[in-house]
């Protein structure tokens, strides 16, 4: 595809979705916050983020509004199929210097990946960069919750192995569960509560709030991560909290779901 800065080519390496129901957790607690970080309006349909390199090897993240095209490309790649992702230039919303994630691949035949000069994208922003792995804060907390969602079977197995021990009296955990319950009474910003298919009659929930993240499966356990507990994962086993199944069902009822 061609970028919108100088008409040069962009060699596409990967892409991610940015919609109310599905967005990279490191960008924010909710969809409007994620959009704000990238300087785009939180429209209802969302965006696709296309990551690639230009002819000089510079890293670029191109935000496009053709969500269905990006979704088709991602689905094809996930199935091991080739897909030539070449969004029409008219769908480009903004081109941002840098990548928000670490990529282990590079475009062949161009210089090594590097950030373009400061201000090359016309925004004056510092180039996007992957979150630090050395620190702990909201970004790392959300990334941890996303990882648990991807590796649910392993984490659920740990609960069964250790007998379901949980920090039930932890004040941060109690606060997170109460604020999550409040979402079922007062709708939060779009994307704070997201639900995805996890099997017949089962949904995976991702819920975020100020200082906390929750990942759970309906009818099962929940895990909570807190800004104030670096690297710790607090468990809420179904057997240890009789109100948990009802809470998770209620959260699923107000969650945003992929179309």
Secondary structure as GFF3:
##gff-version 3
##sequence-region A 1 259
A	DSSP	beta_strand	10	18	.	.	.	ID=ss1
A	DSSP	three_ten_helix	25	27	.	.	.	ID=ss2
A	DSSP	alpha_helix	31	38	.	.	.	ID=ss3
A	DSSP	beta_strand	47	54	.	.	.	ID=ss4
A	DSSP	beta_strand	58	64	.	.	.	ID=ss5
A	DSSP	alpha_helix	67	78	.	.	.	ID=ss6
A	DSSP	three_ten_helix	89	91	.	.	.	ID=ss7
A	DSSP	beta_strand	92	97	.	.	.	ID=ss8
A	DSSP	beta_strand	114	115	.	.	.	ID=ss9
A	DSSP	alpha_helix	138	150	.	.	.	ID=ss10
A	DSSP	alpha_helix	152	161	.	.	.	ID=ss11
A	DSSP	alpha_helix	171	183	.	.	.	ID=ss12
A	DSSP	beta_strand	193	199	.	.	.	ID=ss13
A	DSSP	beta_strand	202	209	.	.	.	ID=ss14
A	DSSP	beta_strand	212	217	.	.	.	ID=ss15
A	DSSP	beta_strand	222	226	.	.	.	ID=ss16
A	DSSP	beta_strand	234	236	.	.	.	ID=ss17
A	DSSP	three_ten_helix	238	240	.	.	.	ID=ss18
A	DSSP	alpha_helix	244	254	.	.	.	ID=ss19
A	DSSP	beta_strand	256	257	.	.	.	ID=ss20
###
